[in-house]
Amino acid sequence: MEEGHSYTEVESMPSAIETARRNVKIYTMNDWLNVFHVARSTRGNNKTNGNYTITELLYSDTIDLKYVAANVINNRTTENEGKRVNWLKVKIMRYEKHKPGLIIFKYNHSDLEFKSIRTA
């Protein structure tokens, strides 16, 4: 990923939440949920959109990423052709539902073929 080229539309959400909470006293998690619900950016095309949709998660919905990194993704350094992966130079990553356990990537947009890593 190139530095400075990872902007996504959801990056405006923290700013909208901060603006919505400015004059609100927050004492409980429910207070935060109310702020999240009413926060909405009024810039650009978002003027006509409704409030954010909030989905409350349970503790059982969380994933232990240390466990995943240690036990599910076994290979993070060598591509299928045996060459070392330079993660700082990867420009495109693709995951395909019908190819679980495979990370497909390119170092350049002009490369014709993708390289891949088998993770499991």
N, CA, C and O atoms as CSV, one atom per row, in Angstrom:
chain,resi,resn,atom,element,x,y,z
A,1,MET,N,N,0.843,-1.175,0.000
A,1,MET,CA,C,0.000,0.000,0.000
A,1,MET,C,C,0.887,1.238,0.000
A,1,MET,O,O,1.843,1.326,0.771
A,2,GLU,N,N,0.571,2.175,-0.854
A,2,GLU,CA,C,1.339,3.409,-0.895
A,2,GLU,C,C,0.868,4.345,0.202
A,2,GLU,O,O,-0.330,4.488,0.446
A,3,GLU,N,N,1.818,4.975,0.853
A,3,GLU,CA,C,1.502,5.905,1.916
A,3,GLU,C,C,0.643,7.039,1.368
A,3,GLU,O,O,0.959,7.622,0.331
A,4,GLY,N,N,-0.446,7.348,2.074
A,4,GLY,CA,C,-1.316,8.446,1.669
A,4,GLY,C,C,-2.345,8.078,0.630
A,4,GLY,O,O,-3.106,8.944,0.198
A,5,HIS,N,N,-2.402,6.822,0.206
A,5,HIS,CA,C,-3.347,6.413,-0.833
A,5,HIS,C,C,-4.368,5.406,-0.315
A,5,HIS,O,O,-4.831,4.550,-1.068
A,6,SER,N,N,-4.716,5.501,0.947
A,6,SER,CA,C,-5.635,4.519,1.506
A,6,SER,C,C,-6.923,5.157,2.007
A,6,SER,O,O,-7.577,4.586,2.880
A,7,TYR,N,N,-7.312,6.316,1.491
A,7,TYR,CA,C,-8.523,6.989,1.942
A,7,TYR,C,C,-9.761,6.176,1.583
A,7,TYR,O,O,-9.889,5.676,0.465
A,8,THR,N,N,-10.661,6.051,2.538
A,8,THR,CA,C,-11.942,5.412,2.273
A,8,THR,C,C,-13.047,6.345,2.740
A,8,THR,O,O,-12.798,7.270,3.513
A,9,GLU,N,N,-14.270,6.105,2.273
A,9,GLU,CA,C,-15.387,6.971,2.601
A,9,GLU,C,C,-15.688,7.007,4.102
A,9,GLU,O,O,-16.201,8.007,4.604
A,10,VAL,N,N,-15.378,5.940,4.810
A,10,VAL,CA,C,-15.697,5.897,6.236
A,10,VAL,C,C,-14.782,6.775,7.070
A,10,VAL,O,O,-15.018,6.928,8.268
A,11,GLU,N,N,-13.747,7.358,6.481
A,11,GLU,CA,C,-12.854,8.210,7.252
A,11,GLU,C,C,-13.510,9.511,7.685
A,11,GLU,O,O,-12.978,10.195,8.559
A,12,SER,N,N,-14.658,9.879,7.098
A,12,SER,CA,C,-15.382,11.070,7.549
A,12,SER,C,C,-16.213,10.784,8.791
A,12,SER,O,O,-16.650,11.714,9.469
A,13,MET,N,N,-16.435,9.512,9.096
A,13,MET,CA,C,-17.271,9.142,10.239
A,13,MET,C,C,-16.712,9.618,11.578
A,13,MET,O,O,-17.476,10.182,12.361
A,14,PRO,N,N,-15.416,9.427,11.894
A,14,PRO,CA,C,-14.915,9.919,13.186
A,14,PRO,C,C,-15.114,11.417,13.377
A,14,PRO,O,O,-15.406,11.869,14.484
A,15,SER,N,N,-14.958,12.190,12.303
A,15,SER,CA,C,-15.160,13.633,12.385
A,15,SER,C,C,-16.627,13.953,12.684
A,15,SER,O,O,-16.917,14.834,13.494
A,16,ALA,N,N,-17.544,13.245,12.038
A,16,ALA,CA,C,-18.971,13.472,12.275
A,16,ALA,C,C,-19.348,13.097,13.701
A,16,ALA,O,O,-20.152,13.787,14.328
A,17,ILE,N,N,-18.783,12.020,14.219
A,17,ILE,CA,C,-19.061,11.600,15.592
A,17,ILE,C,C,-18.517,12.626,16.584
A,17,ILE,O,O,-19.193,12.965,17.555
A,18,GLU,N,N,-17.320,13.115,16.352
A,18,GLU,CA,C,-16.717,14.113,17.239
A,18,GLU,C,C,-17.553,15.390,17.256
A,18,GLU,O,O,-17.746,15.992,18.312
A,19,THR,N,N,-18.044,15.802,16.102
A,19,THR,CA,C,-18.891,16.991,16.024
A,19,THR,C,C,-20.201,16.775,16.788
A,19,THR,O,O,-20.665,17.676,17.487
A,20,ALA,N,N,-20.789,15.601,16.660
A,20,ALA,CA,C,-22.066,15.307,17.316
A,20,ALA,C,C,-21.922,15.230,18.835
A,20,ALA,O,O,-22.885,15.509,19.549
A,21,ARG,N,N,-20.774,14.867,19.338
A,21,ARG,CA,C,-20.609,14.694,20.786
A,21,ARG,C,C,-20.120,15.957,21.506
A,21,ARG,O,O,-19.987,15.951,22.729
A,22,ARG,N,N,-19.858,17.011,20.782
A,22,ARG,CA,C,-19.286,18.221,21.381
A,22,ARG,C,C,-20.088,18.754,22.559
A,22,ARG,O,O,-19.503,19.098,23.586
A,23,ASN,N,N,-21.396,18.831,22.441
A,23,ASN,CA,C,-22.218,19.429,23.493
A,23,ASN,C,C,-23.034,18.390,24.256
A,23,ASN,O,O,-24.071,18.716,24.832
A,24,VAL,N,N,-22.574,17.158,24.261
A,24,VAL,CA,C,-23.312,16.080,24.920
A,24,VAL,C,C,-22.448,15.518,26.038
A,24,VAL,O,O,-21.273,15.215,25.831
A,25,LYS,N,N,-23.025,15.382,27.205
A,25,LYS,CA,C,-22.322,14.731,28.319
A,25,LYS,C,C,-22.517,13.229,28.168
A,25,LYS,O,O,-23.639,12.756,27.986
A,26,ILE,N,N,-21.423,12.485,28.244
A,26,ILE,CA,C,-21.478,11.039,28.046
A,26,ILE,C,C,-21.089,10.353,29.346
A,26,ILE,O,O,-19.997,10.561,29.874
A,27,TYR,N,N,-22.009,9.527,29.854
A,27,TYR,CA,C,-21.772,8.812,31.100
A,27,TYR,C,C,-21.798,7.290,30.922
A,27,TYR,O,O,-21.155,6.566,31.682
A,28,THR,N,N,-22.530,6.812,29.934
A,28,THR,CA,C,-22.673,5.367,29.739
A,28,THR,C,C,-22.477,5.015,28.270
A,28,THR,O,O,-22.401,5.894,27.413
A,29,MET,N,N,-22.395,3.725,27.995
A,29,MET,CA,C,-22.260,3.277,26.606
A,29,MET,C,C,-23.499,3.652,25.787
A,29,MET,O,O,-23.393,3.932,24.593
A,30,ASN,N,N,-24.661,3.655,26.422
A,30,ASN,CA,C,-25.877,4.060,25.707
A,30,ASN,C,C,-25.803,5.501,25.241
A,30,ASN,O,O,-26.352,5.839,24.192
A,31,ASP,N,N,-25.134,6.358,26.002
A,31,ASP,CA,C,-24.931,7.738,25.560
A,31,ASP,C,C,-24.098,7.772,24.280
A,31,ASP,O,O,-24.395,8.540,23.365
A,32,TRP,N,N,-23.058,6.941,24.216
A,32,TRP,CA,C,-22.255,6.851,22.991
A,32,TRP,C,C,-23.093,6.350,21.828
A,32,TRP,O,O,-22.980,6.862,20.714
A,33,LEU,N,N,-23.938,5.348,22.077
A,33,LEU,CA,C,-24.790,4.821,21.002
A,33,LEU,C,C,-25.699,5.904,20.439
A,33,LEU,O,O,-25.920,5.961,19.230
A,34,ASN,N,N,-26.225,6.761,21.301
A,34,ASN,CA,C,-27.070,7.867,20.828
A,34,ASN,C,C,-26.271,8.847,19.975
A,34,ASN,O,O,-26.750,9.314,18.942
A,35,VAL,N,N,-25.059,9.154,20.409
A,35,VAL,CA,C,-24.204,10.062,19.624
A,35,VAL,C,C,-23.895,9.439,18.262
A,35,VAL,O,O,-23.992,10.115,17.238
A,36,PHE,N,N,-23.525,8.158,18.244
A,36,PHE,CA,C,-23.234,7.480,16.978
A,36,PHE,C,C,-24.438,7.509,16.052
A,36,PHE,O,O,-24.299,7.688,14.842
A,37,HIS,N,N,-25.611,7.333,16.626
A,37,HIS,CA,C,-26.824,7.252,15.816
A,37,HIS,C,C,-27.153,8.576,15.132
A,37,HIS,O,O,-27.580,8.587,13.977
A,38,VAL,N,N,-26.959,9.685,15.833
A,38,VAL,CA,C,-27.336,10.976,15.254
A,38,VAL,C,C,-26.209,11.632,14.467
A,38,VAL,O,O,-26.446,12.579,13.718
A,39,ALA,N,N,-24.994,11.139,14.629
A,39,ALA,CA,C,-23.857,11.756,13.919
A,39,ALA,C,C,-23.982,11.500,12.424
A,39,ALA,O,O,-24.234,10.374,11.994
A,40,ARG,N,N,-23.809,12.525,11.662
A,40,ARG,CA,C,-23.843,12.364,10.213
A,40,ARG,C,C,-23.185,13.565,9.582
A,40,ARG,O,O,-23.458,14.702,9.965
A,41,SER,N,N,-22.323,13.323,8.621
A,41,SER,CA,C,-21.667,14.411,7.919
A,41,SER,C,C,-22.684,15.138,7.058
A,41,SER,O,O,-23.515,14.499,6.412
A,42,THR,N,N,-22.632,16.457,7.040
A,42,THR,CA,C,-23.559,17.245,6.213
A,42,THR,C,C,-22.872,17.806,4.985
A,42,THR,O,O,-23.414,18.687,4.318
A,43,ARG,N,N,-21.692,17.310,4.679
A,43,ARG,CA,C,-20.963,17.779,3.508
A,43,ARG,C,C,-21.329,16.959,2.280
A,43,ARG,O,O,-21.650,15.776,2.388
A,44,GLY,N,N,-21.281,17.578,1.138
A,44,GLY,CA,C,-21.427,16.870,-0.129
A,44,GLY,C,C,-22.746,16.127,-0.259
A,44,GLY,O,O,-23.809,16.669,0.046
A,45,ASN,N,N,-22.671,14.895,-0.709
A,45,ASN,CA,C,-23.859,14.099,-0.996
A,45,ASN,C,C,-24.537,13.557,0.254
A,45,ASN,O,O,-25.627,12.993,0.152
A,46,ASN,N,N,-23.933,13.706,1.427
A,46,ASN,CA,C,-24.492,13.131,2.645
A,46,ASN,C,C,-25.644,13.955,3.215
A,46,ASN,O,O,-26.236,13.541,4.213
A,47,LYS,N,N,-25.990,15.105,2.625
A,47,LYS,CA,C,-27.032,15.963,3.174
A,47,LYS,C,C,-28.382,15.254,3.231
A,47,LYS,O,O,-29.171,15.506,4.142
A,48,THR,N,N,-28.651,14.396,2.296
A,48,THR,CA,C,-29.956,13.739,2.250
A,48,THR,C,C,-29.953,12.367,2.902
A,48,THR,O,O,-31.011,11.756,3.048
A,49,ASN,N,N,-28.801,11.873,3.293
A,49,ASN,CA,C,-28.733,10.554,3.921
A,49,ASN,C,C,-29.240,10.618,5.348
A,49,ASN,O,O,-29.141,11.654,6.007
A,50,GLY,N,N,-29.779,9.514,5.819
A,50,GLY,CA,C,-30.267,9.438,7.188
A,50,GLY,C,C,-29.138,9.214,8.166
A,50,GLY,O,O,-27.963,9.347,7.826
A,51,ASN,N,N,-29.510,8.873,9.386
A,51,ASN,CA,C,-28.529,8.627,10.428
A,51,ASN,C,C,-27.731,7.365,10.132
A,51,ASN,O,O,-28.131,6.539,9.312
A,52,TYR,N,N,-26.589,7.231,10.816
A,52,TYR,CA,C,-25.810,6.006,10.702
A,52,TYR,C,C,-26.601,4.842,11.288
A,52,TYR,O,O,-27.346,5.016,12.252
A,53,THR,N,N,-26.444,3.684,10.718
A,53,THR,CA,C,-27.061,2.484,11.265
A,53,THR,C,C,-26.085,1.877,12.260
A,53,THR,O,O,-24.928,1.627,11.922
A,54,ILE,N,N,-26.540,1.641,13.474
A,54,ILE,CA,C,-25.694,1.124,14.540
A,54,ILE,C,C,-26.040,-0.335,14.784
A,54,ILE,O,O,-27.207,-0.681,14.965
A,55,THR,N,N,-25.038,-1.177,14.789
A,55,THR,CA,C,-25.216,-2.589,15.116
A,55,THR,C,C,-24.400,-2.886,16.358
A,55,THR,O,O,-23.172,-2.807,16.334
A,56,GLU,N,N,-25.072,-3.225,17.435
A,56,GLU,CA,C,-24.367,-3.546,18.675
A,56,GLU,C,C,-23.821,-4.960,18.596
A,56,GLU,O,O,-24.533,-5.881,18.194
A,57,LEU,N,N,-22.570,-5.138,18.973
A,57,LEU,CA,C,-21.930,-6.443,18.947
A,57,LEU,C,C,-21.862,-7.027,20.345
A,57,LEU,O,O,-21.809,-6.307,21.342
A,58,LEU,N,N,-21.865,-8.323,20.389
A,58,LEU,CA,C,-21.691,-9.028,21.649
A,58,LEU,C,C,-20.226,-9.391,21.816
A,58,LEU,O,O,-19.461,-9.350,20.852
A,59,TYR,N,N,-19.831,-9.746,23.026
A,59,TYR,CA,C,-18.461,-10.170,23.258
A,59,TYR,C,C,-18.112,-11.360,22.363
A,59,TYR,O,O,-16.981,-11.470,21.889
A,60,SER,N,N,-19.068,-12.240,22.135
A,60,SER,CA,C,-18.829,-13.431,21.307
A,60,SER,C,C,-18.623,-13.084,19.828
A,60,SER,O,O,-18.200,-13.942,19.052
A,61,ASP,N,N,-18.916,-11.834,19.422
A,61,ASP,CA,C,-18.725,-11.411,18.037
A,61,ASP,C,C,-17.286,-10.991,17.749
A,61,ASP,O,O,-16.926,-10.796,16.588
A,62,THR,N,N,-16.467,-10.849,18.774
A,62,THR,CA,C,-15.096,-10.403,18.573
A,62,THR,C,C,-14.180,-11.577,18.232
A,62,THR,O,O,-14.470,-12.727,18.561
A,63,ILE,N,N,-13.085,-11.266,17.576
A,63,ILE,CA,C,-12.121,-12.278,17.146
A,63,ILE,C,C,-10.768,-11.951,17.751
A,63,ILE,O,O,-10.351,-10.793,17.765
A,64,ASP,N,N,-10.090,-12.956,18.245
A,64,ASP,CA,C,-8.744,-12.789,18.788
A,64,ASP,C,C,-7.758,-12.797,17.621
A,64,ASP,O,O,-7.412,-13.859,17.103
A,65,LEU,N,N,-7.310,-11.614,17.211
A,65,LEU,CA,C,-6.438,-11.514,16.040
A,65,LEU,C,C,-5.056,-12.116,16.283
A,65,LEU,O,O,-4.415,-12.573,15.336
A,66,LYS,N,N,-4.585,-12.125,17.523
A,66,LYS,CA,C,-3.305,-12.775,17.807
A,66,LYS,C,C,-3.403,-14.271,17.530
A,66,LYS,O,O,-2.470,-14.871,16.997
A,67,TYR,N,N,-4.541,-14.875,17.895
A,67,TYR,CA,C,-4.753,-16.294,17.624
A,67,TYR,C,C,-4.796,-16.539,16.113
A,67,TYR,O,O,-4.186,-17.486,15.616
A,68,VAL,N,N,-5.511,-15.690,15.394
A,68,VAL,CA,C,-5.606,-15.841,13.936
A,68,VAL,C,C,-4.226,-15.733,13.307
A,68,VAL,O,O,-3.859,-16.552,12.464
A,69,ALA,N,N,-3.456,-14.721,13.714
A,69,ALA,CA,C,-2.127,-14.522,13.147
A,69,ALA,C,C,-1.205,-15.700,13.441
A,69,ALA,O,O,-0.391,-16.074,12.597
A,70,ALA,N,N,-1.325,-16.283,14.623
A,70,ALA,CA,C,-0.427,-17.371,15.014
A,70,ALA,C,C,-0.865,-18.729,14.474
A,70,ALA,O,O,-0.016,-19.578,14.202
A,71,ASN,N,N,-2.170,-18.956,14.312
A,71,ASN,CA,C,-2.651,-20.290,13.993
A,71,ASN,C,C,-3.343,-20.454,12.641
A,71,ASN,O,O,-3.384,-21.560,12.101
A,72,VAL,N,N,-3.879,-19.382,12.095
A,72,VAL,CA,C,-4.619,-19.522,10.837
A,72,VAL,C,C,-3.749,-19.132,9.654
A,72,VAL,O,O,-3.705,-19.845,8.651
A,73,ILE,N,N,-3.060,-18.012,9.763
A,73,ILE,CA,C,-2.200,-17.569,8.670
A,73,ILE,C,C,-0.784,-18.052,8.974
A,73,ILE,O,O,-0.047,-17.419,9.729
A,74,ASN,N,N,-0.424,-19.165,8.383
A,74,ASN,CA,C,0.873,-19.770,8.657
A,74,ASN,C,C,2.006,-19.130,7.863
A,74,ASN,O,O,3.122,-19.007,8.368
A,75,ASN,N,N,1.734,-18.724,6.635
A,75,ASN,CA,C,2.765,-18.195,5.755
A,75,ASN,C,C,2.479,-16.733,5.459
A,75,ASN,O,O,1.442,-16.414,4.878
A,76,ARG,N,N,3.381,-15.839,5.848
A,76,ARG,CA,C,3.225,-14.424,5.540
A,76,ARG,C,C,4.439,-13.859,4.828
A,76,ARG,O,O,4.488,-12.657,4.566
A,77,THR,N,N,5.411,-14.682,4.512
A,77,THR,CA,C,6.658,-14.143,3.983
A,77,THR,C,C,7.033,-14.650,2.599
A,77,THR,O,O,7.792,-13.982,1.896
A,78,THR,N,N,6.530,-15.802,2.185
A,78,THR,CA,C,6.976,-16.397,0.927
A,78,THR,C,C,5.798,-16.633,-0.001
A,78,THR,O,O,4.809,-17.261,0.380
A,79,GLU,N,N,5.910,-16.123,-1.227
A,79,GLU,CA,C,4.843,-16.358,-2.202
A,79,GLU,C,C,4.941,-17.775,-2.749
A,79,GLU,O,O,5.910,-18.485,-2.477
A,80,ASN,N,N,3.948,-18.183,-3.511
A,80,ASN,CA,C,3.890,-19.557,-4.011
A,80,ASN,C,C,5.043,-19.925,-4.935
A,80,ASN,O,O,5.345,-21.107,-5.096
A,81,GLU,N,N,5.696,-18.935,-5.547
A,81,GLU,CA,C,6.841,-19.203,-6.420
A,81,GLU,C,C,8.147,-19.286,-5.637
A,81,GLU,O,O,9.208,-19.491,-6.227
A,82,GLY,N,N,8.081,-19.127,-4.308
A,82,GLY,CA,C,9.266,-19.249,-3.477
A,82,GLY,C,C,9.999,-17.950,-3.208
A,82,GLY,O,O,10.971,-17.945,-2.452
A,83,LYS,N,N,9.561,-16.838,-3.806
A,83,LYS,CA,C,10.205,-15.543,-3.581
A,83,LYS,C,C,9.643,-14.885,-2.327
A,83,LYS,O,O,8.499,-15.125,-1.940
A,84,ARG,N,N,10.464,-14.057,-1.708
A,84,ARG,CA,C,10.052,-13.341,-0.490
A,84,ARG,C,C,9.070,-12.221,-0.869
A,84,ARG,O,O,9.269,-11.528,-1.867
A,85,VAL,N,N,8.017,-12.051,-0.072
A,85,VAL,CA,C,7.015,-11.016,-0.315
A,85,VAL,C,C,7.484,-9.705,0.298
A,85,VAL,O,O,7.878,-9.663,1.463
A,86,ASN,N,N,7.442,-8.635,-0.491
A,86,ASN,CA,C,7.762,-7.302,0.003
A,86,ASN,C,C,6.439,-6.564,0.206
A,86,ASN,O,O,5.928,-5.935,-0.721
A,87,TRP,N,N,5.884,-6.642,1.418
A,87,TRP,CA,C,4.564,-6.107,1.706
A,87,TRP,C,C,4.479,-4.599,1.490
A,87,TRP,O,O,3.414,-4.086,1.147
A,88,LEU,N,N,5.582,-3.884,1.684
A,88,LEU,CA,C,5.555,-2.434,1.516
A,88,LEU,C,C,5.396,-2.016,0.066
A,88,LEU,O,O,5.035,-0.871,-0.207
A,89,LYS,N,N,5.658,-2.915,-0.867
A,89,LYS,CA,C,5.541,-2.588,-2.287
A,89,LYS,C,C,4.265,-3.140,-2.925
A,89,LYS,O,O,4.034,-2.911,-4.112
A,90,VAL,N,N,3.439,-3.854,-2.177
A,90,VAL,CA,C,2.197,-4.410,-2.725
A,90,VAL,C,C,1.234,-3.264,-3.026
A,90,VAL,O,O,0.969,-2.425,-2.164
A,91,LYS,N,N,0.710,-3.232,-4.257
A,91,LYS,CA,C,-0.217,-2.187,-4.685
A,91,LYS,C,C,-1.661,-2.681,-4.734
A,91,LYS,O,O,-2.585,-1.907,-4.485
A,92,ILE,N,N,-1.865,-3.951,-5.051
A,92,ILE,CA,C,-3.208,-4.511,-5.195
A,92,ILE,C,C,-3.277,-5.823,-4.429
A,92,ILE,O,O,-2.413,-6.687,-4.577
A,93,MET,N,N,-4.318,-5.963,-3.605
A,93,MET,CA,C,-4.563,-7.232,-2.921
A,93,MET,C,C,-5.977,-7.666,-3.269
A,93,MET,O,O,-6.892,-6.848,-3.366
A,94,ARG,N,N,-6.135,-8.963,-3.453
A,94,ARG,CA,C,-7.452,-9.488,-3.805
A,94,ARG,C,C,-7.681,-10.789,-3.057
A,94,ARG,O,O,-6.793,-11.635,-2.960
A,95,TYR,N,N,-8.881,-10.931,-2.534
A,95,TYR,CA,C,-9.300,-12.170,-1.887
A,95,TYR,C,C,-10.522,-12.660,-2.638
A,95,TYR,O,O,-11.434,-11.884,-2.925
A,96,GLU,N,N,-10.543,-13.935,-2.956
A,96,GLU,CA,C,-11.678,-14.490,-3.683
A,96,GLU,C,C,-12.374,-15.528,-2.818
A,96,GLU,O,O,-11.740,-16.399,-2.224
A,97,LYS,N,N,-13.693,-15.412,-2.765
A,97,LYS,CA,C,-14.488,-16.286,-1.907
A,97,LYS,C,C,-14.302,-17.756,-2.270
A,97,LYS,O,O,-14.279,-18.617,-1.390
A,98,HIS,N,N,-14.172,-18.038,-3.544
A,98,HIS,CA,C,-14.036,-19.436,-3.982
A,98,HIS,C,C,-12.599,-19.961,-3.869
A,98,HIS,O,O,-12.323,-21.105,-4.228
A,99,LYS,N,N,-11.681,-19.114,-3.366
A,99,LYS,CA,C,-10.296,-19.532,-3.133
A,99,LYS,C,C,-9.891,-19.194,-1.698
A,99,LYS,O,O,-9.028,-18.343,-1.484
A,100,PRO,N,N,-10.509,-19.856,-0.710
A,100,PRO,CA,C,-10.161,-19.534,0.676
A,100,PRO,C,C,-8.708,-19.893,0.982
A,100,PRO,O,O,-8.170,-20.857,0.438
A,101,GLY,N,N,-8.089,-19.117,1.847
A,101,GLY,CA,C,-6.703,-19.380,2.231
A,101,GLY,C,C,-5.688,-18.903,1.220
A,101,GLY,O,O,-4.516,-19.272,1.298
A,102,LEU,N,N,-6.121,-18.077,0.258
A,102,LEU,CA,C,-5.208,-17.590,-0.775
A,102,LEU,C,C,-5.268,-16.063,-0.815
A,102,LEU,O,O,-6.347,-15.483,-0.943
A,103,ILE,N,N,-4.110,-15.418,-0.704
A,103,ILE,CA,C,-4.017,-13.971,-0.879
A,103,ILE,C,C,-3.385,-13.741,-2.237
A,103,ILE,O,O,-2.299,-14.246,-2.521
A,104,ILE,N,N,-4.066,-12.980,-3.072
A,104,ILE,CA,C,-3.591,-12.696,-4.432
A,104,ILE,C,C,-3.179,-11.223,-4.453
A,104,ILE,O,O,-3.904,-10.370,-3.942
A,105,PHE,N,N,-2.016,-10.919,-5.043
A,105,PHE,CA,C,-1.533,-9.541,-5.001
A,105,PHE,C,C,-0.677,-9.210,-6.218
A,105,PHE,O,O,-0.223,-10.095,-6.943
A,106,LYS,N,N,-0.469,-7.898,-6.422
A,106,LYS,CA,C,0.419,-7.373,-7.464
A,106,LYS,C,C,1.280,-6.287,-6.842
A,106,LYS,O,O,0.852,-5.578,-5.932
A,107,TYR,N,N,2.498,-6.170,-7.348
A,107,TYR,CA,C,3.388,-5.079,-6.927
A,107,TYR,C,C,3.146,-3.818,-7.755
A,107,TYR,O,O,3.397,-2.712,-7.278
A,108,ASN,N,N,2.661,-3.969,-8.991
A,108,ASN,CA,C,2.414,-2.838,-9.878
A,108,ASN,C,C,1.070,-3.004,-10.565
A,108,ASN,O,O,0.630,-4.124,-10.825
A,109,HIS,N,N,0.428,-1.894,-10.855
A,109,HIS,CA,C,-0.849,-1.947,-11.565
A,109,HIS,C,C,-0.667,-2.456,-12.993
A,109,HIS,O,O,-1.592,-3.026,-13.573
A,110,SER,N,N,0.499,-2.257,-13.549
A,110,SER,CA,C,0.745,-2.668,-14.934
A,110,SER,C,C,1.124,-4.145,-15.074
A,110,SER,O,O,1.164,-4.667,-16.188
A,111,ASP,N,N,1.403,-4.826,-13.950
A,111,ASP,CA,C,1.711,-6.261,-14.032
A,111,ASP,C,C,0.516,-7.001,-14.595
A,111,ASP,O,O,-0.625,-6.716,-14.231
A,112,LEU,N,N,0.773,-7.954,-15.485
A,112,LEU,CA,C,-0.322,-8.706,-16.088
A,112,LEU,C,C,-0.832,-9.809,-15.168
A,112,LEU,O,O,-2.035,-10.066,-15.105
A,113,GLU,N,N,0.072,-10.449,-14.464
A,113,GLU,CA,C,-0.329,-11.580,-13.636
A,113,GLU,C,C,-0.198,-11.260,-12.155
A,113,GLU,O,O,0.690,-10.524,-11.725
A,114,PHE,N,N,-1.117,-11.841,-11.395
A,114,PHE,CA,C,-1.071,-11.719,-9.941
A,114,PHE,C,C,-0.122,-12.757,-9.363
A,114,PHE,O,O,0.068,-13.825,-9.945
A,115,LYS,N,N,0.467,-12.446,-8.228
A,115,LYS,CA,C,1.233,-13.407,-7.444
A,115,LYS,C,C,0.305,-13.870,-6.318
A,115,LYS,O,O,-0.715,-13.228,-6.066
A,116,SER,N,N,0.635,-14.963,-5.644
A,116,SER,CA,C,-0.261,-15.430,-4.595
A,116,SER,C,C,0.509,-16.023,-3.432
A,116,SER,O,O,1.663,-16.433,-3.559
A,117,ILE,N,N,-0.171,-16.053,-2.289
A,117,ILE,CA,C,0.359,-16.652,-1.066
A,117,ILE,C,C,-0.702,-17.589,-0.534
A,117,ILE,O,O,-1.860,-17.202,-0.378
A,118,ARG,N,N,-0.318,-18.805,-0.257
A,118,ARG,CA,C,-1.219,-19.759,0.413
A,118,ARG,C,C,-1.035,-19.551,1.907
A,118,ARG,O,O,0.071,-19.707,2.424
A,119,THR,N,N,-2.114,-19.199,2.608
A,119,THR,CA,C,-2.007,-18.856,4.024
A,119,THR,C,C,-2.311,-20.015,4.951
A,119,THR,O,O,-2.008,-19.944,6.143
A,120,ALA,N,N,-2.891,-21.059,4.443
A,120,ALA,CA,C,-3.263,-22.174,5.329
A,120,ALA,C,C,-2.642,-23.462,4.825
A,120,ALA,O,O,-2.833,-24.517,5.430
